[in-house]
Amino acid sequence: MTTAFSKPGPRDCLTDVAGLLVGHHHELDDDAAMGSGSATGCTVVRFLGGATAAVDVRGGGPGTRETDLLDPSHSVQQVDAILLTAGSAYGLAAADGVMRWLEEHEQGIPMDSPAHVVPIVPAAVIFDLPVGDWAARPTAEFGYRAAATAATEFATGSVGAGVGARAGVLKGGVGTASTVIEGGPADGVTVSALMVVNPVGAVFDPRTGLLWGTGTLGPAHFGMRIPDVDEVRATAALEPKATALNTTIGVVATDAPLSSASCKRVAVAGHDGLARAIRPAHSPLDGDTVFAVSTGTRAVTAESSVPAAFSPELPVLAAVTEAAALVVERAIVDALLDATSVAGIPTYRQIFPSAFAAPRP
C-alpha cells in the first residue's frame, strides 16, 4: 500500500471533498423489533453545482434508479444528488422527494426557463424490511427532508439509510472516511467515501474477531487489538441473518478533474475496498452498488510522459483508484464501530469489548 494514502482529510469524511453535503432522515422507534415498529431511513448526498458521476453494480440483486443514465456513453454527464435508501425497491420512492427539493431550489438540468429544471438523482437501496415493521419504509417525504438537512457535518452509525442495516450477525450502518494524496501527479487531491453497510457476508474474521476492514492499515490504526478468545468463541451462538436479501451501497468522491469514464474506474476500485472488508462480497444475495463522483475543483498538473494512446487522466486516475479502495474499506469499518443496537441486533463493540481494551502486557 502507498503510505501517502494514510493521511485522512480534515474531517475524515465524505464532505472533505468540497461541494458535497450529506443529509439523513429516519424514523426509529425506541421499541423497534424484528417485525414491529419503525426502523427505516434514507441518506442523501447533494452536489453543489453538480458533479460528474458513474456507477458500478456488482451484486446479484440490485435495487436502483437512474443508473443507466450514468453510462459514460450516454448524454447526461452530471448528477445533482445521489440517494442511498433503506426499504428495498419501495424505498426508491424517496428519490421523488429529493427531486422535489432540488426543483424548488432550481437545481437540475435547465430547460426552457431557469425555473424549469430536471434534477438528476440516481439511487440505490438496501434490503432491511425485516428490521421493524415490513410496511415501514422511506417515502418521498423522507427524501425531501434528507435533502433539506444536508450539510458538511453529519452523523454516522445507525442513522439514515443505516438505521435498519445488518452486517451479517452484527448491526450495520453508515460510515465514512477520506484521505488526501501526498506526492505524485495527484498531489493534494482528496478522495472520500460514504458507505451503507448491510451485507449477507461476514465483516469480521471468525478466527480472530478482528474486522476484515482493518487488514490494510492494521487494527492499531483504529485503536483496536485482537479480542479475547472467549469472545471470539461466543460468536458461534449469535443468531444468523435470516433474510436472503442484503446489500452494501455507497458513494466515492474526489475533487480531481475526472471524466465520466474515469469515474467508472473509481467506482470499480471502490468495490475492491468493499471486498476487503466484507466476505463474501458481491454475492447473488447482495445488490452491491458503488457510485463515483468528481467535482473537478482541484487543479492537477498534466503529465507529459503519458503515451498518446492513453488518456491524459491516467496518472491521476491511478492514484485516485488506489485511494478509493482504501477509503471504502475504512468507511465500512467506521460504520461498524459507530453503529448502535437496533431491534436487538448486537454491535461489534458489544460483542468484542476486549478489542478496545488496553494492549496486553
HUKAGI-V705348 format. One record per helix or strand of 2 or more residues. SS is the DSSP state (a for helix, b for strand). FROM is the first residue (numbers start at 0). LEN is the number of residues. If there is no record, write none. Layout:
BEGIN
SS&FROM&LEN / SS&FROM&LEN
END
This chain:
BEGIN
a&2&4 / a&13&3 / b&19&9 / b&32&2 / b&38&19 / b&63&2 / a&67&3 / b&77&8 / a&87&17 / b&108&2 / b&116&2 / b&120&5 / b&130&2 / a&139&9 / a&159&3 / b&165&2 / b&169&2 / b&172&8 / b&189&8 / a&211&3 / a&218&4 / a&228&9 / b&248&8 / a&259&18 / b&288&10 / a&313&25 / a&347&4 / a&352&4
END
